[in-house]
Amino acid sequence: MIASIVILVLVTVQRLGELVLARRNTTRLLANGGLETGAGHYPLIVGLHAAWLIGLFVLAWDQPVNWIWMGVFVLLQLARIWVIASLGGRWTTRIITVPGETLVRRGPYRFLSHPNYVVVALEIGVLPLAFDLVAYAVVFSILNAAVLTIRIRGESRALAGTGTPEV
């Protein structure tokens, strides 16, 4: 039970820290001429992630931890750090393009167009599995896939409109 609470608190603190970083990067990108697109679906993403985390607190706070799934989740956190580090000051939770900037092609972006979304999709399913919440993992994975479909379409359109060569 204590382990479950500690894990959920750490994930919450991590996500809140990421929101602070994202806000700082967003502010800087917009100040440098960045253009936000897809803002209409952003509340869906925030709502989904908040509901996912709140639901985990409600259902998993007193559950034993499956340390194998927890190990997978930790590996996903390393992948998340790689994604954020690869984008540097461009990483944000919003879709912002800066005219004249080239697309990032380092780190995991050498292999995938949207590695952040792969990590997020896996996290949405894996963390509930660490608490043996299989149905919860399936339901939120389906909901996340629906939201990501909208998000990736919007981001792909925004990035295609940059008209800049890839780096």
Disulfide bonds with the S-S distance in Angstrom:
none
